[in-house]
Amino acid sequence: MMTKTNDTLSFRVSAGLKNLIGRDLISDKYIAVFELVKNSYDAGASKVEISYLVSDEGAGKIIISDNGSGMTYNDIIQKWLFVAYSEKKPQNRSKSTYREEIKREVAGAKGVGRFSCDRLGASLQLITKTKKEIQAHVVDVNWSRFELDDTKEFIEIPVDYSKINQLPSGFSNGTTLIVTDLRETWDRDALLKLKRSLMKLISPDADKGELPFDIKMVVPSEKETDEKLLEDYKKDKKKGENSKKKINPDRDIVNGKIKNDIFEKLNIKTTNIEVNISEDGRSITSTLSDRGKYIFTVKEKNRKYGLLKNIHISVFYLNQSAKVNFTRQMGGVTPKNYGSVFIYKNGFRINPYGEPGQDFFGIDQRKAQGWKRFLGTREIMGRISIKGDNEQFVETTSRAHGFIQTPAVDMLAELFVEKVLKVLEKYVVHLINWGEPLKSNHNHIISPEEIGNEIVSQFITSINTDDILSVECNPEILNSDTLVKEPDSITSSLKKLESVAEKTQDEGLLKLAQNVKKRTEAILSDNIKLEEDNAAKEKELEQVRQESEVRKKQVYFLSGAANQNVTNLLGGFHTVYTLTDAIKGNINFLREELSKGKAANEETILMVIGEIYQANEKAHKLSDLAIHGNQTLKQDGSNSIYDFIRQYIDADLAIKGIEYLLTPDDGGFNCKFDASSIGVILDNISSNSIKAGATKLYISLRETQKYVEITFADNGIGLDKDIDIDMLFEWGVSNNFSKKGFGIGLYHIKQLVEEMKGTVTIDTTYRDGFRLVVKLRR
C-alpha cells in the first residue's frame, strides 16, 4: 500500500471542544454570569434582568434577559453557532448589521462567552428577537449531547430550533437565556456574592456619554428574608442607631437594582488623585483634591508612556477616618476585605485585579521596604479605566487571570507607580502627615490651605518645564499666608517656579512666584534676626501658656475624680504614692494566700479585701495621674472620654507590654466619668489581655442618644468555650487561672463602671480574641 504525497490535510474538531471552551475554561460560576452580562452590554442593552427561580420540586433555573438588539435567524446561524467567531473583533465590525447603531466600545471579543451557559447548567434555551421581526427565535441546546462521544465531530451534534410569538421577558426586542439542570445550587450566600461581584463589575465611567446600563436581580424565594432585613434596618435607622446586623441595603438585599458601590458613590471625603491619558495618548493630566477641596491640575506631554492612550485613573487615600466611614457605610465590610485598585476595560471589570490579596503593581512589596514612607494596598482604593480598541490590553481566555502580559501592560504598571502612587505618597506622607491628628497636637489635622506654597514647590515645580502644557491651581491654596519654613527649599524651587509661571502665564502662579521671591529676599536680609527674636518670644509665651494649662489640668483631674478623700491627699501625694504601691503588693500576696485555703469566712474576707483593693487602686491611679500625668496630658474637652484615653496612652501611663490601637473619630464623646476609674479599668483590661497572650488591644468608641460606648478588643486566646459568662463578673472567677489570673479584674471593672452609672458586657460573638463593651451615660 502506497502513502500519498503532496496532498492537503485538514483538522477535525471533536465534540469534546465544548468542554475546553466552556465548563473547563470558565471554572467560576460568577465569571460565567459576568460573560453573559457583557454580551448584553455589547448588544446595546440598557436593561438586564437576572432571575433565579425554584420550582415546587426544588429545581432551580437561571434566566438572563436583556433588551438589546437581539438576533435574526441568519445571526444565529452565521454568528452565534459559529464557534469562536465574534463580530466584536475589529476586523468583523464592518460586517455587523447593528454595530453602527450602538455607541459603545465592546467589553468582549473572544467569541466563546456564549459557552458560559454550559458552566452554569446542562441545558440552555436561547430566545431572541430583533425590533423589526414579528416572532422570536428559539434555540434549545443540550450540552450533555456533546459529552456522550468524543469521537463525534462538533458539527454533528444537533441543536433544536423553533419560533414563538414574543420574548418571555416582555421586552419588544433582545435576548433571553434560560439555563436549567444547574450544575450547582445557588443559596442566599451565593446569590449575595453574585450581587456584590456585579456591583464591582461595571465602572462608573461605563455610561458616560453612552447608553445607560441597569442590572436587576429577581429572586422570589428570597423576597421574604429581604423584606424582614429591610424592616429591621429601617427601624434601627428611625431610632438613630446603627443597624444591629450591620447591613447595607444595596449589598445585603438580594432582590433589586444593582448599584455600583465604587468609592465616589459613598461620598467619603479624603485625598484623591486623578490621572488621565488623552484619547490620542499625547498628554497626561493629573488632578489632586483633598477632603473635597480641589488643589491643582497639571497637564504635561506624554513622553514616557507612548503605548498608553484613553486611560483614566482615580485613586483615593484611606486614612483611619476614611476606613471607619467606609466600613460603616458598607454594613461592616472593611476596605481590606473589599479590595484595592480595580481595572476596567470599556466599562467592565477585568478579574482578578483589585481583589483582596492581589497586588498587580507590587505595592505591598514596595511598602515592606519602607512602611513609614510608602502606601500599601490597604491604604488606597480606586480604579483604572481603559477605553477603546487598544489591542495591547487583551484578557486571558480563562477570564480569571487578567491581561496577557504585553509591553503596554508593563507600562501601565510603571505609570501607576510613578504618576499616581508616588505623587499621592508625596502629598499624604510628606505634606499632610498621613491626614491624621498630629502627635504634637491631637486636635489638629493639616489642611491644604496651610501648605499651599509647599504643594506648588513639591509638585508643579518637579515637572520638566518643557513638558508642561498648562497649570491650574485653587486660588484659596495659592493666596494663603502660609510660608515655606526652610529657606533652602524656597531658593532651590524659586527659579523653576518663575519659569513655569512665565511659560503658562497663570495669574495665581505669577503672584505666588512673586510672594515666594519676596519671602526669600526677606529671609536672606537683616530682617531674619527680627523674625528669630519674634519666634523666641512666641515660644516663651507658649511655654507660659502651657504651664498655666498644666496647673489647670491638675485641678481638673483631682477635683474631677469621684473620690471623697481627694482634698485630704493634696498635701502629700508622694507619700500616698509610695504607701499605696507597697499596700498593693501586700494585698496581692494576702489575696493569693487566702485563695488557697478553705476558711469558713473566706468569702467575707475576700470581699472586704476586694473593697480595700479597689479603693487602693483608685488612690494609686489618682496619685499616678497627679505626679506623672498632668505635666503632659492636654485634655481640651473636660468630659471627653476619647481625649482622656488618647492622652493616657500617649503619656505612657498605660501598662506596657501590649500595643494600644485607638481608632480616631470625629465624635465629641462627652460623658460623665471618673479619670482615676477609667485608668484602673484600662489597666485591668490590658493586664487581662497580656495574660491571655494578646499583643494588641483595639479601642473604639461610638455615641448613641444616651451613651458613649467604648469597645475593648484584644487578639488573645479568647474565652474558654465552657466558661459561664455571667460568672466572670463575680469575685474570684477567672478565665485565665492557669496564667495567674485571680478573677478580680472583671469584677472591679464592673464595680467601677456601675459607680459611674454605666454598664459592661462581654461580646460572646467575638471570635478573634476577647471583646468587652463599656457604656457610660452622656
TORBAVO-959790 format. One record per residue: x, y, z of N, C-alpha, C in turn. Coordinates in steps of 0.2 Angstrom, whole numbers, plus 5000, padded with zeros to 4 digits. Example, Ala and Ser with C-alpha at 12.3 -4.5 7.8 and 13.67 -1.06 7.14 Angstrom:
<rs>
506649725039506249785039506649845039506449895035506849955036506450005039
</rs>
This chain:
<rs>
500449945000500050005000500450065000500350114996500750174995500450234999500850275002500650335005500650395001500150435001500050484996500550544998500850574993501250634995500950694992501250754994501050814991500250824991499950804997499250814997499050865003498450895003498250945009497850905014497950925020497550895026497150945029496750925033496350975037496250945044496150995049495950975056495250945056495150905061494450885063494350915070493750935072493550955078493150915082493350885088492950835092492450875096491950845097491350865101491650885108492250865110492550875117492750945117492750985111492951055111492551095116491851075116491451115120491651125127491951075130492151075137492751125138493251115133493851155133493651235133493151255129493051325129492451345133492151295136491551305141491751295148491451235150491551225158492251225160492751195156493451195159493751255159493551295154493951365153493651415158493051415159492751465164492551425170492951425175492951375180492551415186492351475186492051515191491351535188490851515192490151525190489951595190490251635194490151715194490451745188491051725186491351745180490851725174490551665174490151645169489551695168489251715174488751765173489051835170489651855173489951915170489951915163490151855160490251855152489551865149489051835152488451845148488151915149488251945155488052015156488452065151489152045150489552085145489252075138488952015136488652005130488052055129487652065134487052105134487252175133487852195137488052265136488352275129488652235126488952235119488352235114487752215116487252205111486852275112487052325116486752385116486152385121486152335125485552335130485652395135485052425138485052465143484852435149484552375149484252345155484452265154484652235160484752165160484452145167484052085166483752065172484051995173484251975179484551915181484051885186483751825184483251795189483451725191483351705197483451645199482751615202482551565199481851535201481951465203481551445208481551375211480851345210480751285207480151255206479951225212479251205212479051165218479451105220479751075215480151015216480851035219481051095219481651115221482151125216481951125209482451135204482551205202483151225202483251295200483451315193483251375191483451395184483651465184484151485180484451555180484151585173483851645173483651675167483951745167484351755161484651815160484351855154483951905155483551935149483852005148483852035142484052095141483652125135483652195134483352225129483752255124484252215122484752235117484552225110484952225105484752225098484452155096484552105100484352035098484652015091484451955089484751925083484251895078484451905072484051875067484251795066483851765062483951695060484651685057484851735053485551725050486051745055485951785060486451805065486551735069486051705071486051645075486551585071486351585064486751535060487451555059487551615057488251635055488651665060488351675066488751705072488751665078488151665081488051635087488251555087488151525082488351455081488951445078489351495076489951495073490451505079490751445081491251445087491851485086491951535091492551575092492451635087491951645083491851705079491551755083491851815083491551875086491551935082490951965081490852025077491152085080491352075087491552125091492352135089492652085086493352105084493352155079493852195079493952255075493852235067494152175065494052155058493352135056492952125061492252095059491752145060491952205063491352255065491052285059491452295053491152315047490552275045490552205046490052165044489452165048489452195054488952195059488352235056487752205057487152235055486852295059487152295066486852345070487452375074488052355073488552385077488652465077488452485071488552565070488052605074487452565076486952605080487152605087487652565089487752565096488352605098488352655102488852705103489252675109489552615109489852595114490552555112491052555116491552515114491452445117491652395114491452325116491852305122491552265127491852235133492152175132491952135126492252065125492352055118492752015116492852005109493251935107493051885112493351815111492951775107492251775107491851735103491751665107491851665113491751605117491251615123491051685124490651705130490051665131489751645125489151605125489151535128489751515128489851445132489951455139489851515142489751525149489151485151488651485147488051445149488151375151488651345148488751275149489051265156489451325158489751325165489151325170488551355169488051365174487551305174487451275168486951215168487051175162486751115162486751075156486351085151485751125152485351145146485251215146485151235139485051315138484551325133484151375134483651395129483751465128483951485121484051545119483451575115483151635117482651665114482851735112482751755106483051815104482551845098482551915098482151945093482452015092482452035086482552105084481952145084482052215084481552255084481052255078481352235072480952235066480552165065480752115068480452055067479852045071479352005069478751985072478751935077479151885076479251825080479951815083479951785088480651775092480851705090481551695089481851635088482051595094481951535094482151495100482651435098483151435102483651385101483751345107483651275107483751235113484451195112484851205117485451165117485551125123485651055122485851015127486550995127486951035132487651025132487850955133487450915136487650845138487750805131487450825126487550785120488250785117488550845119489250855117489750805121489550785126489950745131489850665130489450645126489250575125489850535121490050565116490550535112491050585109491750575112492250625109492450615102492250555099492450535093492050575088491450595090490950635085491250705084491150725078491350795077490850845080491150905081490750955085490150975080490250985074489651005070489150945069489250885071488750835070488250835076488350875081487950875087487350925085486750905085486150945083485950995089485651055087485351095092484651105089484151115093483451125091483251195090482851205084482651275083481951275082481551335085480851345084480751415084480051435084479851505085479351515090479351575093478751595097478551665096477951685098477651745096478051805100478351795106478651855109479151835114479551885117480051865122479751855128479951805132479651795139479851855144480351895142480451955146479952015146479552015140479152065139479452125135480152125134480452175130480252165123480252215119480052215112480652185108481252185110481752155107482352145112482752095110483352075115483452005115483751985120483951905121483751885128483451825128483351795135483751725135484151715140484451645141484151615147483951555146483651515151484051455152484351455158484851395160484551355165484451285163484151235168484651185169484451135173484951075175485551105178485451155183486051185185486551145188487251165187487751115190487951135197487651185200487751205207487151235210487051225216486551265219486751335221486251375221486351445222485951465229486251465234485951485241485951565241485751585247485751655248486451685248486951655251487651675251487851685244487751635240488051635233487651695229487051705230486651755227486951825229487051835235487351895238488051905235488451855235489151855232489051875225488651855221488551875214488351945214487851965218487652035218488252085219488652065224489152115227489752115221489852055218490352055212490052095207489452095205489152135200489152205201489152225208489252295210489852325208490352285208491052305206491152295198490752265195490852245188490852305183490452345184490352405179490652465182491152495178491452555181490952615180491052665185490552725185490652765178491252755175491352785169491052755163490752695164490452655158489952685154489452725157488952755154489052835153489652855153489752925152489652945145489152985143489052995136488852935132488652885135488352825131487652805134487452745132486852725134486852705141486352715145486352685152486352615152486552585158486552505158486352485165485752465166485552445173485452365173485752345179485652275180485152265186484752215186484252205191484252125193484252115199484152045201483452025204483151975202482451955204482551885206482451875213482451805216481851805221481251775219480651775223480751735229481151685229481251645235481551685241481951735239482251775244481951845246481351855244481051915245480851925252480551875255480351875262480951895267481451865266482051875270482351945269482351965262482452035261482052085264481452075264480952125267481052125275481152075278481252075285481952115287482452105283483052135285482952215284482652235278482452305277482052335282481552295285481152325290481552335296482052285298482452295304482952355303483152365297483652415296483252485296482652485294482352555294482152575301481952525305481852535312482452565316482952535315483652555318483752625316483652635309483852705307483452755309482752735310482252785313482452805320482752755324482952765331483652805331483952815325484552855325485152805327485052745327485552695329485852655323486452635323486652585318486352525318486252495312485852435311486252375316485852345320486052295324486452235320486252225314486552175310487052205305487152265306487652305301487552285294486952305291486852285284486852355280487052335274487052395269486452375264485952415263485352395259485552375252486052405249486252395242486652325242487052305247487452245247487152185250486652195255486452135259485752115257485452145252484752135250484852105243484552045242484652005235484352035230483652055231483252075225483352155224483352175218483352245217483852265212483852335210484352355205485052355209485552335204486252335207486552405206486852425211487152495211487952485212488252525208488952525209489152555215489552525220489752545226490552575226490752595220491452615220491452675224492052695226492252745232491852805231491852835225491552905225490852905227490452845226489752845227489652855235490152835239490052835246490152905249490452955245490453025247490953025253491452995253491952995259492453045257492553105261493053155259493753135261494153125256494853105258495253135252495953115252496353135247496253095241496153125235496053095229496553125223496853075219497153095213496853065207496853105202496553085195497153095190497253045186497753045181497453025174497453065169497053045163497653055157497653005153498053005147497553015141497653065137497153085132497053035127496453045123496252995119496752975113497153025112497753015107498352995110498352995116498952975120499553025120499453085119499953135118500053175125499553175129499653215135499353175141499653195147499453175154499253225158498653225161498353275165498253245172498553275177498453255184498153305188497653285192497253325196497253295204497453345208497453325215496853365219496553325223496053365228496153325235495853365240495953345247495353365251495053305254494453315258493953365255493853355248493353395245493553455242494153475243494453545241494953525235494753555229495153555223495853585225496453555223497053585224497353615218497553565213497853585207497753535201497853565195497853515189498553535185498853485183499453495179499353455172499453485166499453445160500153455157500353395155501053385153501053345147501653345143501753305137501853235139501553185136501653115137502353085133502853095137503553075133503753005135503552975141503752905143503252855141502652865141502152815140501752805134502152795128501952805122501452755120501452695123500952645121500252655125500252705129499552705133499152765130498552755129498052815127497352795130496952855131496252845133496252805139496552825144496652795151496452845156495952825161495852865167495952825173496352865178496452835184496252875190495852845194495652885200495752845207496152875211496352835217496252875223496052845229495952885235496452855240496652905245497052885250496552865256496652815260496152795265496552805272496452865275496652875282496252835286496352835293495952795298495252815298495152885297494452905297494052885291494352885285494052865279493952785280494352745283494252675283493652665288493652695293493052695298492352705294492352765291491752785287491552735282492052715278491952665273491652595276491852575281491652515285490952525287490852585290490152595292489652595287489752635281489352635276489252575272489752525272489652465269489452405273489152425279488752375283489252325286489852355288490352315291490952285287490952295281491452275276492052325276492652295278493252335279493552345272493952405271494252415264494752355263495052325268495452265267495152205264494452195266494152145263493752155257493752225255493352245249493852245243494452265244494852275238495252335237495652345232496052405232495952435225496452425220496352465214496152415209495552425206495152385201495352415194495352365189495552385182494952375178494652425174494152415170494352425162494052385158494152395151493452405147493452465144492752485141492152475146492252495152491652495157491652425161491952375159491852315163492552295166492452265172493052245176493452195174494052195174494552145172494752105179494552045179494752005185495451975185495851965190495651975197495952045200496152095196496452155198495952185204496252205209495952235214495652195220495652135219495352085224495852085230495552075236496052075242496552015241497152035242497751995241498051995234497752035230498052045223498452105223499052105221499552165221499852165214499452185209499752185202500352235201500352295205500852345205501452335209501452285213501952275218502052325224501452345225501352405230501552375237501352325239501452295246502252275247502452255242503252235242503652295243503452345239503752415240503652445247503052435249502952465256503352435261503452365260503852325265504652355266504852385261505552415261505552485264504952515266504952575269504252595271503952555276503252565278503052625281503552665283503352735286503352785280503652765274503652815269503252805263502952735262502652715256501852695258501452695253500752675254500752605252500252565255500152495253499452485250499252425248498552415246498052425251498152425257497652435262497552515263497952555261497952625261497652665255497552625250497252655244496652615241496252655237495652615234495552665228495352625222495152665216495152625210495252655204495152615198495552645193495652595188495952615182495552595176495352645172494852635166495252645160495152585156495552585149494952585144494952635139494452635134494752625127494252615122494452605115494652535113494852525107495052455105495652435109496252475109496852455112496952385113497252355108497352285107497952265112498252315115498852295119498552265126497952275127497652255133497152205132497352135132496852085130496852035136496252015138496151965143496351905141496651865146496751795145496151755144496151705140495551665138495151645145495551625150495151595156494751645160494851715158494451765161494651785168495051735172495151745179495851765180496251775175496951795176497251855173496751905172496951975170497151975163497652025161497852035155498451985153498451975146499051945144499651995144500251975147500752015148501052045141501052115141501252145135501652205137502052235133502452295135501952355137501352355135500852415137500652395144500552335146500352315152500852335157501552315156502052335160502152415161501952445155502052525155501452555160500852515160500352545164500552535171500852485173501152475180501652525182502052545177502552595178502252665179501752685175501352745175501052745182500752695184500352695191500852715196501452685197501852695202502152765202502352785196502752855195502252915195501652905192501252965191500652965196500452905199499952905204500152895211500452835212500652815219501152865222501752885218502252925221502052995222501553015218501353085219500853085225500453035226499953035232500453025238500952985238501352975244501753045246501953075241502253145242501853185246501153185244500753235247500453205254500353145254500053115260500553105266501153085264501653065269502053125271502253165266502753225267502453285269501853295266501453365267500953365272500453315272499953315277499953265282500553235283500753195289500153135289500053105284499553045283498853065285498753135285498053155286497753145292498153125297497953105304498153165309497853165315498053215320498753215322499053275322499753275324499953245331500553215332500753195338500853245343501053305340501153365345500553395347499953385343499353425344498753375342498453335346498053285344497353315341497253375342496653405339496753445332497353435330497553475323497653425318497353435312497553395306497753445301498253435297498553485292498053495287497853555285497453565279497853595273497553585267497953615261498053685261497653725265497753795265498453815269498653775273499253785277499853775274499853735268500453715265500453735257500053785256499953805249500653815245501153845248501753855244502153785244502153745249502453685248502153635243501553645242501153605237501453625230501453685229501753705222502453685222502853695227503553685227503753615226503353565229503453495228503153465222502653495219502353455213502453495207502153555206502153595200502853605198503353625202504053635200504453575199504153515200504553455200504553425192504053455188503953435181504453475177504753435172505153475167504753525164505053585164504653645162504453645154504953615150504753605143504153555142503953515147503453465146502753495148502753555152502153575155501753615149501153595149500653625144500153675147499953655153499553705157499553685164499453735168499353735176498753765178498453735183497853775186497953755193497853815198497853805205497253835208497053805214496453835218496753905221496453955219496654025222496754025229496253985233496253985240496953955243497153905239497853875241498353925240498353955234498954005232498954065236498354095238498354155241498454145249498554085251498654085259499254115261499254135267499854175270500354125272500254055271500754015274501454025270501954015273502654025270503053965272503453945267503953895267504453905273504553865277504953875283505753865281505853825277506553815275506753855269507253905271507453955265507753915259508153865261508453825256507953795251507453775253506953745249506653795244506553865247506253915243506753935237507353935239507953965235507953915229507953845230508053795225507453795220506853805223506253795218506053865215506353925217506053985215506153995208506753975205506953985198506453945194506353885196505953845191505153865192504953885198504353915199504153975194504654025194504654085190504554065182504954015181504953985174504353955172504053915176503353895175502853945174502853995179502354045179502454085173503054105170503154145164502854105158502954035158502853995152502053985152501753975158500953965157500554035158500954085160500554155161499954145166500054095171499454085176499554145181499054185182499054235187499254215194498954165196499054135203499754115204500054085199500754065199501254125199501054175195501454235194501454265201500854275204500854305211501254265216501154205216501454155221502254165220502454165214503154165212503454235215503054285214503254355217503354355225502754325228502754315235503354275238503454225235504054175237504754215236504754255231505354285229505554345235504954375237505054425242505254395248504854335250505054305256505754285256506054255251506754235251507154295252507054345249507454405250507454425257506854425260506754445267507154405272507154335270507554285274508254305274508454315268509154325267509454395269508954435271509154505273509254515281509354575283509454585290508854575294508254565291507654555294507554495298508054445296507954375298508154375306508554425308508654425315508054445319507654495316507054515319506554455320506554415314506054365314506254315320506854305320507154255325506954275333507054345334506854365340506054365342505654375336504954365337504754295339505154245335504954175336505154155343505754185346505954165353505454185358505154255357504654275361504054235361503854215355503254175354503254115358503854085357504054015361503954025368504254085371504254095378503454105380503054145376502354155378502054085378502154045373501853975373502053935379502653935381502853905387502453925393502353985394501954015399501253985399500953995393500353965392500253895394500753855392500753785393500753765401501153805404501253795411500653815415500253865412499653885415499153825414499153795408498653745407498853685411499453675412499653615417499353625423499353685426499153695433498353685433498053705427497353705427497153625426497553585423497353515422497453485429497953505433498053475439497453475444497153535444496553555447495953515445495953505438495353465435495453395437495953365436496053295437495953275444496153315449496053305456495353315458495053375456494353385458493853345454494053325448493553285444493553215446494053185450493953115452493453105457493053055456492553045461492753015467493153045471493453015477493353075483492953055488492853105493493453125497493953085497494553105501495153135497494953155491495453185487495753255490495353295493495553355496496053345501495953285505496453265510497153245507497153235501497853205498498253255495497953315495498353375491499053385494499153375500499753395503500253345503500153285502500653235502500553175497500553195491500453145486501053095485501653125486502253075486502253025491502053035497501952985502501352935500500852965498500252925496500452875491500852895486501052855480501452795483501952815487502452765490502052715494501552735498501152685503500752645499500352675494499852635490500252585486500852595484501252545480501452485484501652505490501852445495501152405497500652445498500052415500499752365495499852385489499652355483499952285483500652285484501052225484500852175490500652205496500452165501499852135500499352175497498652145496498652085491499152095486499152045481499451975484499951985489500151925492499651895497499251935501498751915505498251875501497951905496497451885492497651815489498251805487498551745484498551685490498751705496498751655501498051635503497551685504496951665506496551625501496751635494496351595489496551525489497051505493497251435493496951395499496751435504496451405510495651395509495351365514494651355514494351375521494551435523494251465529493551475529493151465534492351475534492251545532492551595534492451665532492851695527493051645523493551665517493151715512492551705511492151745506492151815508491951825515491851885518492551925518493051885520493751915520493951945513493851895508493951915501493551975499492951985500492552045498492852105502493052105508493252155511493952185508494352135507495052145503494852175497494352155493494152175487494052255487493652275492493452345493494152385495494552355499495152395500495552395494495652345490496052345484495752395479495052395478494852445474494952515476494852535482495052605485495752615484496152565485496952575484497052585477496752555472496952565465496752635463496152655465495952725463496452775466496652765472497052815475497752815472497952755470498652745467498552775460498052765456497952795450497952875450497552895455497552965456498252995457498652965461499252995463499752985456499652935453499952925446499852985441499152995441498953055437499253125439499253135446499453195448500153205448500553155449501353165449501553155441501353105437501653095431501253125425500553125426500153135421500053205419499953255424499653315422500153365418500853345418501353385415501353375407500953315405500953305398500253305395499753285399499153275397498853345395498553345389498253405386497553395384497053395389496353375388495953445387495753445381495353505379494653505382494253455380493553445382493553415389493353445394493353425401493053355402492553345398492253275399492253235393492853235389492953195383493353135385492953075385493253015387493752995381493653015375494152995370494753025371494753095372495353135373495753105379495353085385495753065391496152995389495752955386496152885384496652895380496552945375497152955370497752985374497653035378498153065382498453015387498052975390498352925395498852875392498652855385499152815382499752845380499652905377500252945374500652965379500452975385500853005391501252945394501152885391501552825394501252805401500652825403500352795409500052725409499952705403499552645402500152585403499852525405500352465406500752455400501352435401501752415395501652345393501952325387501852255385501352235380500952285378500452275373500352345369500152335363500152395358499352415358499352485360498652515360498452545353497952525351497652545344497052585345497052645346496452685347496152715341495552695339495352725332495152795333495452835329495252905329494552915326494252965329493552985327493353055328492953085324492753155324492253165330491953115333491453125338491753165344491253195348491453235354491553185360491153135361491253085366491253115373490853165374490753195380490353155385490553135391490153095396490453115403490053085408490253095415490753035416491353045418491752995420492253015425492552965429493052975434493652955431494153005431494852995427495152935430495252935437495652885440495252815439494652815439494252745437494352725430494352765426494552745419495252725418495752755422496352725421496452655424496052645430496052575433495752525428495252545425494852505420495352485414495652535411496052515406496652475408496952485414497452445416497252375417496652365420496452295421496352255415496052295410495852265404496552245400497052285400497652275397498052215400498052215407498352165411498052095409497352095409497052035407497252005400497252055396497452045389498152015388498652045392499352025392499351945394498951935400498951865402498651815397498251845393497951795388498351795382498951815382499351815376499251865371498851915372498751965367499352015366499452035360499952085358499652155356499052155355498652215353498052225357497852285358497252305361496952355357496352345354495952385350495452425354495452495353494952535357494552575352493952575352493552615348492952645352492652695349492152725353491552745348490952745350490352775346489852805351489452845348488952885353488252855351487852845356487152845355486752905358486152895358485752955361485852965368486052905372486052915379486752895382487152855377487852835380488352845375488952845378489652835374489852765375489852735370490052655370490852645369491152615373491852605372491952535371492252515366492452445365493152425365493352375369494052355370494052285367494452275362494552205359495252185359495452125361496152105360496252045355496852025354496951975349497251915353497051905359497251845364496951785362496951735367496651675366495951665367495651725369494951725370494651685376493951685376493651645382493651575381493751535387493651465387492951455385492751405380492151395377491651365383491951345388491451315394491351365399491651425399491551475404490851495405490651515411489951545412490151625411489851655406489951725405489751765411489151755414488951785419489351785426489651725426490051715432490751755432490951775426491551805425491651875429491051905430491051965434490951955441490951895443490951885451491651885453491751895460492351895463492651825463493351825461493751765461493651715455493251735450493151695445493551715439494051675436494451695431494451645425494551675419494651635413495351625412495851655416496551645415496851615421496551575425496851555431497551525430497651485424498251455423498851505422498651565420499051615419499151665424498951645430499051685437498551735437497951725434497351775434496951755440496851805445496451785451495751805451495451825445494751835444494551905448494951955448494752015451494652075446494952065440494952115435494252135433493952085430493252105428492752125433492852095439492452115445492552185446493152215447493252285448493052325443493152305437492952345431492152355431491752305433491052305434490852355439491252355445491152395451491252465449491752485446491952555444491452575439491352535434490852565428490152575432489952535436489252545439489252605444489852625447489952685451489852745446490052745440489952795435489252795432488752755434488152745431488152715424488652675423488652635417488552565417488652535411488552455411489152425407489352365408489852325405489652265403489752245397489552175394490152145390490152075390490652035386490352025379490652035374490452015367490551945366490051895367490251825366490251805358490051855354490151835347490851845344491251875348491951895345492351835345492651815339493051755339493751765338494051825338494751845336495151855343494851845349495151865355494551875360494651925364494151945369493952015368493252035368493052095367492552115373492652175376492252205381491952265379491352285381490952345379490752375385490952445386490852485392490352545389489852555393489352605391489352655397489452725395489452775400488952825398488552855403488052895401488352965399487952995394488253055391488053115396
</rs>
